[in-house]
Amino acid sequence: MRARHRLSISLRSIICTNRVNGRPLQRPAWYYDTTIQGDGVVDVQSHMVEQAQWWVLGEAEGDGERDIVLDSVRCWTTPVPLALFHESTGLNAYPEALQSSVRDGVLQYACNGEIRYRLHGISVRQTAEWRQREPEGAGDLHRLTIRGSRCHVLVRQDEDTGYKAMLHLVPVAGVALESMLPSVLAQWQEHFPGLAGEPSALGVCLRLAPALDLGHESQFALVLNAFLDHLDRGTWPKALPARMRMRYTLLAQAQDLGRRQRIGALP
């Protein structure tokens, strides 16, 4: 189901007081220095551009700058009061390097950004927003929408899903998704044995078999294994260099535009 109309991505994450083993995660003060750590137009955004490349380009390299065009950037800050800064760094005052970002005694952390661009002619909107605290009993929040010609693909991970990622297929008007789905699920069994669909309030919810639903942390080991396989063979995917150049050229353009917007907004 190739996205024909618009691919949009929205991701919300939590900063400052992430807990590890029940205690607030301690960060160095330079974590809040965007000249070192980067701002809201990089970091998480790089992963979202890569995901969009998978969905739109498949295994193709893409055609460089002609295949990805930046349309707009929007940046904003998250306030980090001194008490919260102390909780996450152990420091009792904002260091000198951060003073230019302090307004009325509160650090304004430039960690949020929205990028709109066109990838192979398809519109993409991706947002990364970092909040002060994570909801009780939760972690990152995710929301993804891919609008296709026959159905829309929705991924939701928020309070409504119990903070567990769920994937829904929403048919376009006039499309009989229920009659098409059995044959499609049968094709996917080789890679996702036990994958099943069930009716949901949004359309059809796809569920992995428990043996495949290993959670977010398990993905790091899979990525590491794939990297080591390429390293052992001494070869890399043909499309990788071109897609990395495409990705980071876009992010560099977006970061430059976002910084110029912030400088123009300063009193």
Order of alpha helices (4+ residues) and beta strands (2+ residues): beta-beta-beta-alpha-alpha-beta-alpha-beta-beta-beta-beta-beta-beta-alpha-beta-beta-alpha-alpha
